[in-house]
Amino acid sequence: MIKLSIPAMSCGHCAGVITKTVKELDQDAVIAFDMPARTVELNTTAAQERIVTSLANAGYPATVAR
């Protein structure tokens, strides 16, 4: 499980882009959004570094949340 903070995430469109980006790395990933907290929890086999890099390239810089 990876929990990421994504400050630029604010709407359904953002969630769609983030979902597409993660699914390109792991089509079986399970993604849970917490829009008010601007966090995402990912259950994925993709490497955390690849996800963070791909999200940044998609316009959604992310950091690991505690």
All heavy atoms as a GROMACS GRO file, in nm:
protein
  483
    1MET      N    1   0.085  -0.118   0.000
    1MET     CA    2   0.000   0.000   0.000
    1MET      C    3   0.090   0.125   0.000
    1MET      O    4   0.183   0.134   0.078
    1MET     CB    5  -0.090  -0.001   0.123
    1MET     CG    6  -0.183   0.116   0.134
    1MET     SD    7  -0.326   0.114   0.024
    1MET     CE    8  -0.415  -0.026   0.084
    2ILE      N    9   0.059   0.215  -0.089
    2ILE     CA   10   0.132   0.341  -0.099
    2ILE      C   11   0.031   0.453  -0.077
    2ILE      O   12  -0.077   0.452  -0.136
    2ILE     CB   13   0.195   0.358  -0.239
    2ILE    CG1   14   0.292   0.244  -0.269
    2ILE    CG2   15   0.264   0.493  -0.252
    2ILE    CD1   16   0.336   0.239  -0.414
    3LYS      N   17   0.064   0.548   0.009
    3LYS     CA   18  -0.022   0.664   0.030
    3LYS      C   19   0.054   0.787  -0.017
    3LYS      O   20   0.166   0.812   0.027
    3LYS     CB   21  -0.061   0.678   0.178
    3LYS     CG   22  -0.159   0.791   0.202
    3LYS     CD   23  -0.207   0.794   0.345
    3LYS     CE   24  -0.310   0.904   0.365
    3LYS     NZ   25  -0.359   0.907   0.504
    4LEU      N   26  -0.010   0.860  -0.109
    4LEU     CA   27   0.054   0.978  -0.166
    4LEU      C   28  -0.028   1.104  -0.138
    4LEU      O   29  -0.150   1.101  -0.142
    4LEU     CB   30   0.068   0.962  -0.317
    4LEU     CG   31   0.152   0.846  -0.367
    4LEU    CD1   32   0.145   0.837  -0.519
    4LEU    CD2   33   0.296   0.861  -0.322
    5SER      N   34   0.043   1.212  -0.114
    5SER     CA   35  -0.018   1.344  -0.104
    5SER      C   36  -0.002   1.411  -0.240
    5SER      O   37   0.109   1.418  -0.294
    5SER     CB   38   0.053   1.426   0.004
    5SER     OG   39   0.006   1.558   0.003
    6ILE      N   40  -0.115   1.457  -0.296
    6ILE     CA   41  -0.113   1.521  -0.428
    6ILE      C   42  -0.187   1.655  -0.416
    6ILE      O   43  -0.308   1.664  -0.437
    6ILE     CB   44  -0.179   1.431  -0.535
    6ILE    CG1   45  -0.115   1.292  -0.532
    6ILE    CG2   46  -0.167   1.496  -0.673
    6ILE    CD1   47  -0.177   1.193  -0.628
    7PRO      N   48  -0.115   1.762  -0.379
    7PRO     CA   49  -0.179   1.891  -0.355
    7PRO      C   50  -0.257   1.947  -0.472
    7PRO      O   51  -0.356   2.019  -0.453
    7PRO     CB   52  -0.061   1.983  -0.319
    7PRO     CG   53   0.046   1.891  -0.272
    7PRO     CD   54   0.028   1.763  -0.350
    8ALA      N   55  -0.219   1.916  -0.596
    8ALA     CA   56  -0.287   1.970  -0.714
    8ALA      C   57  -0.418   1.899  -0.745
    8ALA      O   58  -0.492   1.942  -0.833
    8ALA     CB   59  -0.194   1.964  -0.836
    9MET      N   60  -0.449   1.791  -0.675
    9MET     CA   61  -0.570   1.714  -0.701
    9MET      C   62  -0.690   1.781  -0.633
    9MET      O   63  -0.689   1.803  -0.513
    9MET     CB   64  -0.552   1.572  -0.644
    9MET     CG   65  -0.672   1.483  -0.661
    9MET     SD   66  -0.644   1.318  -0.592
    9MET     CE   67  -0.651   1.352  -0.416
   10SER      N   68  -0.792   1.813  -0.714
   10SER     CA   69  -0.906   1.882  -0.654
   10SER      C   70  -1.042   1.842  -0.709
   10SER      O   71  -1.144   1.888  -0.659
   10SER     CB   72  -0.888   2.034  -0.672
   10SER     OG   73  -0.888   2.065  -0.810
   11CYS      N   74  -1.045   1.756  -0.814
   11CYS     CA   75  -1.175   1.727  -0.875
   11CYS      C   76  -1.174   1.590  -0.942
   11CYS      O   77  -1.074   1.520  -0.944
   11CYS     CB   78  -1.209   1.835  -0.978
   11CYS     SG   79  -1.097   1.836  -1.119
   12GLY      N   80  -1.287   1.555  -1.000
   12GLY     CA   81  -1.302   1.429  -1.068
   12GLY      C   82  -1.210   1.415  -1.189
   12GLY      O   83  -1.162   1.306  -1.218
   13HIS      N   84  -1.188   1.526  -1.259
   13HIS     CA   85  -1.096   1.522  -1.373
   13HIS      C   86  -0.956   1.484  -1.326
   13HIS      O   87  -0.889   1.400  -1.388
   13HIS     CB   88  -1.091   1.657  -1.445
   13HIS     CG   89  -0.984   1.662  -1.550
   13HIS    ND1   90  -0.996   1.599  -1.671
   13HIS    CD2   91  -0.862   1.721  -1.548
   13HIS    CE1   92  -0.884   1.620  -1.741
   13HIS    NE2   93  -0.803   1.694  -1.668
   14CYS      N   94  -0.912   1.543  -1.216
   14CYS     CA   95  -0.782   1.510  -1.159
   14CYS      C   96  -0.775   1.361  -1.127
   14CYS      O   97  -0.677   1.294  -1.160
   14CYS     CB   98  -0.757   1.590  -1.030
   14CYS     SG   99  -0.757   1.769  -1.049
   15ALA      N  100  -0.879   1.311  -1.063
   15ALA     CA  101  -0.883   1.169  -1.026
   15ALA      C  102  -0.875   1.081  -1.151
   15ALA      O  103  -0.808   0.977  -1.150
   15ALA     CB  104  -1.010   1.139  -0.948
   16GLY      N  105  -0.939   1.124  -1.258
   16GLY     CA  106  -0.935   1.048  -1.382
   16GLY      C  107  -0.795   1.041  -1.441
   16GLY      O  108  -0.751   0.934  -1.485
   17VAL      N  109  -0.725   1.152  -1.443
   17VAL     CA  110  -0.589   1.156  -1.496
   17VAL      C  111  -0.497   1.071  -1.408
   17VAL      O  112  -0.414   0.994  -1.458
   17VAL     CB  113  -0.536   1.301  -1.506
   17VAL    CG1  114  -0.389   1.302  -1.543
   17VAL    CG2  115  -0.618   1.381  -1.605
   18ILE      N  116  -0.513   1.083  -1.277
   18ILE     CA  117  -0.430   1.006  -1.184
   18ILE      C  118  -0.457   0.856  -1.201
   18ILE      O  119  -0.364   0.776  -1.207
   18ILE     CB  120  -0.454   1.054  -1.040
   18ILE    CG1  121  -0.397   1.195  -1.024
   18ILE    CG2  122  -0.394   0.956  -0.939
   18ILE    CD1  123  -0.444   1.268  -0.901
   19THR      N  124  -0.584   0.819  -1.213
   19THR     CA  125  -0.619   0.679  -1.233
   19THR      C  126  -0.557   0.626  -1.361
   19THR      O  127  -0.496   0.519  -1.363
   19THR     CB  128  -0.772   0.662  -1.236
   19THR    OG1  129  -0.826   0.701  -1.110
   19THR    CG2  130  -0.811   0.518  -1.266
   20LYS      N  131  -0.572   0.699  -1.470
   20LYS     CA  132  -0.516   0.657  -1.599
   20LYS      C  133  -0.365   0.640  -1.590
   20LYS      O  134  -0.309   0.542  -1.640
   20LYS     CB  135  -0.552   0.760  -1.707
   20LYS     CG  136  -0.499   0.725  -1.844
   20LYS     CD  137  -0.544   0.827  -1.948
   20LYS     CE  138  -0.495   0.788  -2.084
   20LYS     NZ  139  -0.384   0.867  -2.131
   21THR      N  140  -0.299   0.734  -1.524
   21THR     CA  141  -0.154   0.730  -1.512
   21THR      C  142  -0.109   0.607  -1.434
   21THR      O  143  -0.017   0.536  -1.474
   21THR     CB  144  -0.104   0.859  -1.444
   21THR    OG1  145  -0.143   0.971  -1.523
   21THR    CG2  146   0.048   0.858  -1.428
   22VAL      N  147  -0.175   0.579  -1.322
   22VAL     CA  148  -0.139   0.463  -1.240
   22VAL      C  149  -0.171   0.333  -1.314
   22VAL      O  150  -0.090   0.240  -1.315
   22VAL     CB  151  -0.209   0.468  -1.103
   22VAL    CG1  152  -0.188   0.339  -1.026
   22VAL    CG2  153  -0.160   0.588  -1.022
   23LYS      N  154  -0.286   0.327  -1.379
   23LYS     CA  155  -0.326   0.205  -1.450
   23LYS      C  156  -0.234   0.174  -1.568
   23LYS      O  157  -0.221   0.058  -1.608
   23LYS     CB  158  -0.471   0.216  -1.498
   23LYS     CG  159  -0.573   0.221  -1.387
   23LYS     CD  160  -0.597   0.085  -1.328
   23LYS     CE  161  -0.714   0.089  -1.231
   23LYS     NZ  162  -0.750  -0.046  -1.185
   24GLU      N  163  -0.168   0.276  -1.624
   24GLU     CA  164  -0.070   0.250  -1.730
   24GLU      C  165   0.050   0.173  -1.677
   24GLU      O  166   0.115   0.100  -1.750
   24GLU     CB  167  -0.025   0.381  -1.795
   24GLU     CG  168  -0.130   0.443  -1.884
   24GLU     CD  169  -0.092   0.580  -1.938
   24GLU    OE1  170   0.012   0.636  -1.896
   24GLU    OE2  171  -0.168   0.632  -2.021
   25LEU      N  172   0.079   0.189  -1.548
   25LEU     CA  173   0.190   0.118  -1.485
   25LEU      C  174   0.147  -0.016  -1.428
   25LEU      O  175   0.225  -0.110  -1.422
   25LEU     CB  176   0.250   0.204  -1.374
   25LEU     CG  177   0.307   0.338  -1.418
   25LEU    CD1  178   0.350   0.420  -1.296
   25LEU    CD2  179   0.424   0.319  -1.512
   26ASP      N  180   0.022  -0.024  -1.380
   26ASP     CA  181  -0.031  -0.147  -1.320
   26ASP      C  182  -0.182  -0.148  -1.341
   26ASP      O  183  -0.255  -0.082  -1.268
   26ASP     CB  184   0.002  -0.153  -1.171
   26ASP     CG  185  -0.060  -0.272  -1.099
   26ASP    OD1  186  -0.116  -0.361  -1.167
   26ASP    OD2  187  -0.054  -0.275  -0.975
   27GLN      N  188  -0.226  -0.223  -1.442
   27GLN     CA  189  -0.368  -0.222  -1.475
   27GLN      C  190  -0.455  -0.280  -1.365
   27GLN      O  191  -0.576  -0.257  -1.362
   27GLN     CB  192  -0.394  -0.294  -1.607
   27GLN     CG  193  -0.367  -0.443  -1.602
   27GLN     CD  194  -0.391  -0.508  -1.737
   27GLN    OE1  195  -0.407  -0.440  -1.838
   27GLN    NE2  196  -0.393  -0.639  -1.739
   28ASP      N  197  -0.396  -0.355  -1.272
   28ASP     CA  198  -0.473  -0.414  -1.161
   28ASP      C  199  -0.469  -0.330  -1.034
   28ASP      O  200  -0.518  -0.374  -0.930
   28ASP     CB  201  -0.422  -0.556  -1.132
   28ASP     CG  202  -0.442  -0.649  -1.251
   28ASP    OD1  203  -0.546  -0.636  -1.319
   28ASP    OD2  204  -0.354  -0.734  -1.276
   29ALA      N  205  -0.410  -0.213  -1.040
   29ALA     CA  206  -0.398  -0.128  -0.921
   29ALA      C  207  -0.537  -0.092  -0.867
   29ALA      O  208  -0.631  -0.070  -0.943
   29ALA     CB  209  -0.322  -0.001  -0.954
   30VAL      N  210  -0.546  -0.088  -0.735
   30VAL     CA  211  -0.668  -0.043  -0.668
   30VAL      C  212  -0.637   0.095  -0.610
   30VAL      O  213  -0.538   0.111  -0.538
   30VAL     CB  214  -0.710  -0.142  -0.556
   30VAL    CG1  215  -0.832  -0.090  -0.484
   30VAL    CG2  216  -0.736  -0.280  -0.616
   31ILE      N  217  -0.722   0.192  -0.642
   31ILE     CA  218  -0.695   0.331  -0.608
   31ILE      C  219  -0.810   0.386  -0.523
   31ILE      O  220  -0.926   0.373  -0.562
   31ILE     CB  221  -0.680   0.416  -0.735
   31ILE    CG1  222  -0.574   0.353  -0.827
   31ILE    CG2  223  -0.646   0.560  -0.702
   31ILE    CD1  224  -0.574   0.407  -0.968
   32ALA      N  225  -0.776   0.447  -0.410
   32ALA     CA  226  -0.877   0.510  -0.324
   32ALA      C  227  -0.840   0.656  -0.305
   32ALA      O  228  -0.729   0.688  -0.262
   32ALA     CB  229  -0.884   0.439  -0.189
   33PHE      N  230  -0.934   0.743  -0.340
   33PHE     CA  231  -0.911   0.888  -0.331
   33PHE      C  232  -0.973   0.946  -0.206
   33PHE      O  233  -1.083   0.908  -0.167
   33PHE     CB  234  -0.974   0.959  -0.452
   33PHE     CG  235  -0.906   0.927  -0.581
   33PHE    CD1  236  -0.950   0.822  -0.661
   33PHE    CD2  237  -0.798   1.002  -0.624
   33PHE    CE1  238  -0.887   0.792  -0.780
   33PHE    CE2  239  -0.734   0.972  -0.744
   33PHE     CZ  240  -0.779   0.867  -0.822
   34ASP      N  241  -0.902   1.042  -0.144
   34ASP     CA  242  -0.957   1.124  -0.035
   34ASP      C  243  -0.939   1.268  -0.083
   34ASP      O  244  -0.836   1.330  -0.060
   34ASP     CB  245  -0.882   1.098   0.095
   34ASP     CG  246  -0.940   1.177   0.213
   34ASP    OD1  247  -1.014   1.275   0.189
   34ASP    OD2  248  -0.910   1.141   0.328
   35MET      N  249  -1.040   1.317  -0.156
   35MET     CA  250  -1.030   1.451  -0.216
   35MET      C  251  -1.009   1.561  -0.112
   35MET      O  252  -0.923   1.646  -0.133
   35MET     CB  253  -1.152   1.481  -0.302
   35MET     CG  254  -1.156   1.402  -0.430
   35MET     SD  255  -1.015   1.440  -0.534
   35MET     CE  256  -1.072   1.374  -0.686
   36PRO      N  257  -1.086   1.564  -0.002
   36PRO     CA  258  -1.064   1.673   0.095
   36PRO      C  259  -0.921   1.676   0.150
   36PRO      O  260  -0.864   1.783   0.170
   36PRO     CB  261  -1.165   1.645   0.206
   36PRO     CG  262  -1.273   1.565   0.139
   36PRO     CD  263  -1.201   1.481   0.035
   37ALA      N  264  -0.863   1.560   0.172
   37ALA     CA  265  -0.726   1.553   0.224
   37ALA      C  266  -0.622   1.560   0.112
   37ALA      O  267  -0.503   1.574   0.139
   37ALA     CB  268  -0.707   1.424   0.303
   38ARG      N  269  -0.669   1.547  -0.014
   38ARG     CA  270  -0.582   1.547  -0.132
   38ARG      C  271  -0.476   1.437  -0.123
   38ARG      O  272  -0.357   1.459  -0.147
   38ARG     CB  273  -0.520   1.684  -0.155
   38ARG     CG  274  -0.629   1.786  -0.186
   38ARG     CD  275  -0.577   1.922  -0.217
   38ARG     NE  276  -0.690   2.013  -0.226
   38ARG     CZ  277  -0.699   2.111  -0.312
   38ARG    NH1  278  -0.602   2.134  -0.396
   38ARG    NH2  279  -0.804   2.188  -0.314
   39THR      N  280  -0.525   1.317  -0.085
   39THR     CA  281  -0.438   1.201  -0.079
   39THR      C  282  -0.498   1.087  -0.162
   39THR      O  283  -0.617   1.084  -0.189
   39THR     CB  284  -0.417   1.152   0.066
   39THR    OG1  285  -0.542   1.115   0.122
   39THR    CG2  286  -0.348   1.256   0.150
   40VAL      N  287  -0.410   0.995  -0.198
   40VAL     CA  288  -0.449   0.876  -0.274
   40VAL      C  289  -0.380   0.757  -0.208
   40VAL      O  290  -0.262   0.764  -0.175
   40VAL     CB  291  -0.401   0.887  -0.420
   40VAL    CG1  292  -0.436   0.762  -0.497
   40VAL    CG2  293  -0.460   1.008  -0.487
   41GLU      N  294  -0.457   0.649  -0.189
   41GLU     CA  295  -0.398   0.524  -0.142
   41GLU      C  296  -0.399   0.427  -0.259
   41GLU      O  297  -0.502   0.409  -0.325
   41GLU     CB  298  -0.476   0.467  -0.024
   41GLU     CG  299  -0.456   0.546   0.102
   41GLU     CD  300  -0.517   0.479   0.224
   41GLU    OE1  301  -0.581   0.372   0.211
   41GLU    OE2  302  -0.501   0.536   0.333
   42LEU      N  303  -0.284   0.366  -0.284
   42LEU     CA  304  -0.268   0.275  -0.397
   42LEU      C  305  -0.229   0.137  -0.349
   42LEU      O  306  -0.136   0.124  -0.270
   42LEU     CB  307  -0.158   0.325  -0.491
   42LEU     CG  308  -0.170   0.468  -0.541
   42LEU    CD1  309  -0.042   0.508  -0.613
   42LEU    CD2  310  -0.289   0.480  -0.633
   43ASN      N  311  -0.299   0.038  -0.396
   43ASN     CA  312  -0.258  -0.101  -0.376
   43ASN      C  313  -0.211  -0.145  -0.513
   43ASN      O  314  -0.291  -0.169  -0.602
   43ASN     CB  315  -0.375  -0.185  -0.326
   43ASN     CG  316  -0.332  -0.324  -0.286
   43ASN    OD1  317  -0.217  -0.363  -0.307
   43ASN    ND2  318  -0.424  -0.399  -0.229
   44THR      N  319  -0.079  -0.152  -0.530
   44THR     CA  320  -0.021  -0.174  -0.661
   44THR      C  321   0.110  -0.249  -0.652
   44THR      O  322   0.176  -0.248  -0.548
   44THR     CB  323   0.003  -0.037  -0.731
   44THR    OG1  324   0.059  -0.061  -0.859
   44THR    CG2  325   0.093   0.053  -0.651
   45THR      N  326   0.146  -0.312  -0.763
   45THR     CA  327   0.275  -0.379  -0.772
   45THR      C  328   0.379  -0.288  -0.838
   45THR      O  329   0.497  -0.322  -0.844
   45THR     CB  330   0.264  -0.510  -0.853
   45THR    OG1  331   0.214  -0.479  -0.983
   45THR    CG2  332   0.172  -0.609  -0.784
   46ALA      N  333   0.336  -0.174  -0.889
   46ALA     CA  334   0.429  -0.080  -0.953
   46ALA      C  335   0.519  -0.015  -0.848
   46ALA      O  336   0.479   0.006  -0.734
   46ALA     CB  337   0.352   0.028  -1.028
   47ALA      N  338   0.641   0.015  -0.888
   47ALA     CA  339   0.736   0.078  -0.797
   47ALA      C  340   0.692   0.220  -0.763
   47ALA      O  341   0.646   0.295  -0.850
   47ALA     CB  342   0.875   0.081  -0.861
   48GLN      N  343   0.705   0.254  -0.637
   48GLN     CA  344   0.665   0.387  -0.588
   48GLN      C  345   0.733   0.498  -0.667
   48GLN      O  346   0.668   0.596  -0.704
   48GLN     CB  347   0.700   0.398  -0.440
   48GLN     CG  348   0.669   0.532  -0.378
   48GLN     CD  349   0.702   0.532  -0.230
   48GLN    OE1  350   0.643   0.457  -0.155
   48GLN    NE2  351   0.797   0.613  -0.191
   49GLU      N  352   0.861   0.483  -0.697
   49GLU     CA  353   0.935   0.586  -0.769
   49GLU      C  354   0.877   0.607  -0.910
   49GLU      O  355   0.870   0.720  -0.957
   49GLU     CB  356   1.084   0.549  -0.779
   49GLU     CG  357   1.154   0.539  -0.646
   49GLU     CD  358   1.127   0.406  -0.573
   49GLU    OE1  359   1.086   0.306  -0.637
   49GLU    OE2  360   1.145   0.404  -0.451
   50ARG      N  361   0.840   0.498  -0.975
   50ARG     CA  362   0.781   0.508  -1.110
   50ARG      C  363   0.647   0.581  -1.104
   50ARG      O  364   0.616   0.662  -1.192
   50ARG     CB  365   0.762   0.370  -1.172
   50ARG     CG  366   0.892   0.309  -1.220
   50ARG     CD  367   0.870   0.183  -1.300
   50ARG     NE  368   0.806   0.214  -1.427
   50ARG     CZ  369   0.732   0.129  -1.496
   50ARG    NH1  370   0.712   0.007  -1.453
   50ARG    NH2  371   0.678   0.165  -1.610
   51ILE      N  372   0.569   0.551  -1.003
   51ILE     CA  373   0.438   0.617  -0.989
   51ILE      C  374   0.457   0.766  -0.967
   51ILE      O  375   0.393   0.848  -1.033
   51ILE     CB  376   0.357   0.554  -0.874
   51ILE    CG1  377   0.318   0.411  -0.912
   51ILE    CG2  378   0.234   0.637  -0.843
   51ILE    CD1  379   0.259   0.331  -0.798
   52VAL      N  380   0.544   0.803  -0.874
   52VAL     CA  381   0.567   0.944  -0.844
   52VAL      C  382   0.618   1.018  -0.968
   52VAL      O  383   0.571   1.128  -1.000
   52VAL     CB  384   0.664   0.959  -0.724
   52VAL    CG1  385   0.710   1.103  -0.707
   52VAL    CG2  386   0.598   0.908  -0.596
   53THR      N  387   0.711   0.957  -1.041
   53THR     CA  388   0.764   1.020  -1.163
   53THR      C  389   0.655   1.035  -1.269
   53THR      O  390   0.641   1.142  -1.330
   53THR     CB  391   0.882   0.938  -1.219
   53THR    OG1  392   0.984   0.935  -1.120
   53THR    CG2  393   0.935   0.997  -1.348
   54SER      N  394   0.576   0.931  -1.290
   54SER     CA  395   0.469   0.936  -1.390
   54SER      C  396   0.363   1.039  -1.354
   54SER      O  397   0.314   1.111  -1.442
   54SER     CB  398   0.404   0.798  -1.405
   54SER     OG  399   0.496   0.708  -1.462
   55LEU      N  400   0.328   1.048  -1.226
   55LEU     CA  401   0.230   1.149  -1.184
   55LEU      C  402   0.284   1.290  -1.205
   55LEU      O  403   0.210   1.379  -1.250
   55LEU     CB  404   0.189   1.127  -1.038
   55LEU     CG  405   0.102   1.005  -1.012
   55LEU    CD1  406   0.083   0.983  -0.862
   55LEU    CD2  407  -0.033   1.018  -1.081
   56ALA      N  408   0.411   1.312  -1.174
   56ALA     CA  409   0.471   1.444  -1.195
   56ALA      C  410   0.468   1.479  -1.344
   56ALA      O  411   0.436   1.592  -1.381
   56ALA     CB  412   0.613   1.446  -1.141
   57ASN      N  413   0.499   1.381  -1.429
   57ASN     CA  414   0.497   1.405  -1.574
   57ASN      C  415   0.356   1.436  -1.624
   57ASN      O  416   0.340   1.505  -1.724
   57ASN     CB  417   0.555   1.285  -1.648
   57ASN     CG  418   0.704   1.271  -1.628
   57ASN    OD1  419   0.773   1.366  -1.593
   57ASN    ND2  420   0.756   1.152  -1.650
   58ALA      N  421   0.256   1.385  -1.553
   58ALA     CA  422   0.115   1.408  -1.590
   58ALA      C  423   0.061   1.539  -1.532
   58ALA      O  424  -0.054   1.575  -1.554
   58ALA     CB  425   0.028   1.292  -1.545
   59GLY      N  426   0.145   1.609  -1.454
   59GLY     CA  427   0.104   1.737  -1.396
   59GLY      C  428   0.054   1.729  -1.253
   59GLY      O  429  -0.003   1.825  -1.202
   60TYR      N  430   0.077   1.615  -1.188
   60TYR     CA  431   0.031   1.596  -1.049
   60TYR      C  432   0.148   1.552  -0.962
   60TYR      O  433   0.157   1.435  -0.923
   60TYR     CB  434  -0.083   1.494  -1.044
   60TYR     CG  435  -0.208   1.547  -1.112
   60TYR    CD1  436  -0.233   1.519  -1.245
   60TYR    CD2  437  -0.295   1.630  -1.044
   60TYR    CE1  438  -0.342   1.572  -1.309
   60TYR    CE2  439  -0.405   1.684  -1.107
   60TYR     CZ  440  -0.429   1.654  -1.240
   60TYR     OH  441  -0.538   1.707  -1.304
   61PRO      N  442   0.236   1.645  -0.925
   61PRO     CA  443   0.347   1.609  -0.838
   61PRO      C  444   0.295   1.551  -0.706
   61PRO      O  445   0.198   1.602  -0.649
   61PRO     CB  446   0.420   1.742  -0.813
   61PRO     CG  447   0.372   1.833  -0.921
   61PRO     CD  448   0.236   1.786  -0.962
   62ALA      N  449   0.358   1.443  -0.663
   62ALA     CA  450   0.313   1.373  -0.542
   62ALA      C  451   0.431   1.347  -0.449
   62ALA      O  452   0.545   1.333  -0.493
   62ALA     CB  453   0.249   1.240  -0.582
   63THR      N  454   0.398   1.341  -0.321
   63THR     CA  455   0.497   1.301  -0.220
   63THR      C  456   0.434   1.192  -0.136
   63THR      O  457   0.311   1.182  -0.125
   63THR     CB  458   0.537   1.419  -0.129
   63THR    OG1  459   0.419   1.473  -0.068
   63THR    CG2  460   0.609   1.528  -0.208
   64VAL      N  461   0.518   1.111  -0.075
   64VAL     CA  462   0.468   1.005   0.011
   64VAL      C  463   0.406   1.068   0.135
   64VAL      O  464   0.467   1.154   0.200
   64VAL     CB  465   0.582   0.909   0.051
   64VAL    CG1  466   0.532   0.803   0.148
   64VAL    CG2  467   0.640   0.843  -0.074
   65ALA      N  468   0.283   1.028   0.164
   65ALA     CA  469   0.210   1.081   0.281
   65ALA      C  470   0.233   0.988   0.399
   65ALA      O  471   0.254   0.868   0.384
   65ALA     CB  472   0.061   1.092   0.251
   66ARG      N  473   0.225   1.042   0.515
   66ARG     CA  474   0.243   0.964   0.637
   66ARG      C  475   0.110   0.918   0.690
   66ARG      O  476   0.011   0.975   0.683
   66ARG     CB  477   0.313   1.048   0.744
   66ARG     CG  478   0.445   1.102   0.696
   66ARG     CD  479   0.556   0.999   0.715
   66ARG     NE  480   0.681   1.051   0.662
   66ARG     CZ  481   0.759   0.981   0.584
   66ARG    NH1  482   0.728   0.860   0.550
   66ARG    NH2  483   0.870   1.032   0.538
   0.00000   0.00000   0.00000
